Amino acid sequence: RDFLPRGSGIVTRRPLILQLVNNKAEYAEFLHCKGRKFVDFDEVRQEIEAETDRITGSNKGISPIPINLRVYSPHVLNLTLIDLPGMTKVAVGDQPVDIEHQIRDMILQFITRESCLILAVTPANTDLANSDALKVAKEVDPQGVRTIGVITKLDLMDEGTDARDILENKLLPLRRGYIGVVNRSQKDIDGKKDIRVAMAAERKFFLSHPSYRHMAEKMGTPHLQKALNQQLTNHIRDTLPGLRSKLQSQLLSLEKEVEEYKNFRPDDPTRKTKALLQMVQQFGVDFEKCIEGSGDQVDTAELSGGARINRIFHERFPFELVKIVFDEKELRREISHAIKNVHGVRTGLFTPDLAFEAIVKKQIIKLKEPCLKCIDLVIQELINTFRQCTNKLGSYPRLREETERIVTTYVREREGKTKDQVLLLIDIELSYINTNHEDFIGFANAQQRNIVNKKRAIPNQLGGLREGEVEKVIRKGWLTLNISIMKGGSKEYWFVLSAESVSWYKDEEEKEKKYMLPLDNLKLRDVEKGFMSNKHIFAIFNTEQRNVYKDLRQIELACDTQEDMDSWKASFLRAGVYPEKDQVETEDAAPADTFSMDPQLERQVETIRNLVDSYISIVNKTIRDLMPKTIMHLMINSAKDFIHSELLAYLYSSGDQNSLMEESADQAQRRDEMLRMYHAIKEALSIIGDISTSTVSTPVPPPVNDSWVPESSPTPQRRPPTSAPPPSRPPAVRGPTPGPPTLNPIPAYVAPPIPSRPGQPMNAFGNSSLDPFSAPPQIPSRPARIPPGIPSRRPPGAPNRPTIIRPAEPSLLD
């Protein structure tokens, strides 16, 4: 077919990417004219010229934007040719003055790719040593592995001269040698001489010419086609092992995502019902796993679901309880007023029970706020967990929205019942003050108890240590100790917290102790994050204004996350180290200066104070035990049961199931693309498995002395930095991966063969003769890239140009 434009000067002013695809029908398609099939190839030529002029103008301008043309024909192999503009020196028409550099940059964009073969086309009637095509090919392919010389216009040489030495690769040798071709003359083109007739005339020329007849079988366009076809064979052998590995890894990555679509049948009338049942069931399973914990799909980045709720139960809630520890000054004043009001006009000799009960009840009522706050925190985590579990329902936006609405409404209903129950627990505590509890100290012990004993009793309030367990370790872990640069700077240490002290070591082996700090009179204080620091910081200091560490009044401890800091603060609470504003006042701060108390009243106040402290610790212990149980029973377990047994019924009663199960357009498209890709990859692997490794592969010719080719400095911004491998090991085409050694090793340029499937071996290209017009190779649908023929369409005197053959990696997903 004759459809490429011809003429004087620069005719090819944009790269033409010509894809040849074997097909039963013969037609052409342009990428910029999608859907339009060209049957008349004269129209193809006109469209190429018109598209060139659209971008470059009609006065010889050039552009690097390629024209993409795909030709379908039963007479071609699946190959790709990239035709580039000729390498001109002088600007004409609208061409810029730097036309030479622009064309050079454009050519380098293509020929620097390792997957391209370079056809260095040179007329026989010019000096080969001055060939621009050979010179630029040498720059990007110094080993000559990808360069094939093509000599044209052999029939136009002066009489008595020939190119025999060049074609025999003796005069100016190339590693892959030269192939001579004879194309139609301008007269033949004007007379519309058939290309098949021209190819017959070309063969006759070589057979009848005395200088070329001995190598006629290695000359001509058909031989060039076969040589390029062999390179395609080599490239496929190189590419297949790496391609197979890449496809298998893609298949594995898609397996999980496709799993949820494996039973998808768009024509199944019960599909929506089945999908609804599966989605609701999966939602229930996911929610239960999030709450109860599971071994699969564990989040290693942060706490989620049940773990966060557990932290609320055992760290946040105790911390909130401690924060309501009473103001000592105010408490003693209240106890004093209560004792006096109980006695009335009399002066009591004994400590009154009623004053104790009144103060205890007032303190118990303060527990309501942290209990309700705990429920709110748990509800927020539950709702976040629901939303996390409904992510899998994203395919059906209405179903997801309705599921979240129903479950959230149910949780809000349970919230009211849970809060009522918790308030009922506190009312039950208020209804009867059990002074016969085994942990209650009683009046006799309360009167004898001193301040030191009282302070050491505080850890028991949070379920801490009893007598004899003083050295029990509460927590270990890494913390950053923040001190000034002058005193050593911030550094990480291994901290060990016990009921009596906090120590830090150089490392977790605990061999080299840096310091041990007793916990007596210590308090916690929050510290704002520094401007340059992203860590969370809290401080420990002494209430008696003593130095805590060296000459520091306080030490700052830094954690990476807020969760770590909350956890450490909760551990310090268990050891009796409280927040600053909640710390029990010392005796020095007793309100002796605000109002006077007689010694007897003061003893009674101190006794009731000790009794209240003991009884409140019992109530706190009970509440800390019952709160998680109540919330689990009334809210979390109830929500699990609701999702498993009632959610589906609510969904059915909420509206039309068809509208619920309407897919989002994005999801439908994503599923279709994923299934298409999944099946394409499976088919591709099947095709690769069917291609036998018995294909004939040709070794790379040995290196030749090509120092005659002049080297010029490549364009810096275009040529990628490459280091030339040694001549004995030419660079491989991009794509192959190392494989096991074979019995008959092939050169480094050719990849090791892949294992063949059992059965009759077959040639990957159908026949061994590699006839350019035979059936195409049974390889992926996307064409590998090499042209079947290189018809020259330059009139005499036209500038040299390289033509690029690109055997790009065969993609099976096109």
Buried (B, 14 or more C-beta within 10 A) or exposed (E): BBBBBBEEBBBBBBBBBBBBBBBEEBBBBBEEEEEEEBEEBEEBBBBBBEBBBBBBBEEBBBBBEBBBBBBBBEBBBBBBBBBBBBBBEEBEEEBEEEBBEBBBBBBBBBBBBBBBBBBBBBBBBEEBEEBBBBBBBBBBBBBBBBBBBBBBBBBEBEEEEBBBEBBBBEBBBBBBBBBBBBBBBEEBBEEEBEBEEBBEBBBEBBEEBEBBEEBBEBBBBBBBBBBBBBBBBBBBBBBBBBBBEBBEEBBEEBEEEBEBBEEBEEEEEEBBEBBBEEBBBBBBBBBBBBBEEBEEEEEEEEBBBBBBBBBBBBBBBBBBBBBBBBEBEEBBBBBBBBBBEBBEEEEBEEBBBEBBBBBBEBBBEBBBEBBBBBBEBBBEBBBBBBEBBBEBBEBBBBBBEBBBEBBBEBBEEBBEEBBEBBBEBBEEBBEEBEBEBEEBBEBEBBBEBEEEEBBBBBBBBBBBBEEEEEEEEBBBBBBBBBBEEEEEEBEEBBBBBBBBBBBBBBEEEEEEEBBEBEBBBBBBBEBEEEEEEEBBBBBBBBBEEEEBBEEBEBBBBBBEEEBBBBBBBBBBBBBBBBBEEBBBBEEEEBBEEEEEBEEEBBEBBBBBBBBBBBBBBBBBBBBBEBBBEBBBEBBBEBBBEBBBEEBBEBBEEBEEBEEBBBBBEEEEEBBEEBBEBBEBBEBBBEBBBEBBBEBEBBEBBEBBEBEEBEEEEBBEEBBEEEEEBEBEEBBBBBBBBEBEEEEEEBBBBBBBBBEBEEEEEBBBBBEEEBBBEBEBBEBBBBBBBBBBBBBBBBBEEBBBBBBBBBBBBBBBBE
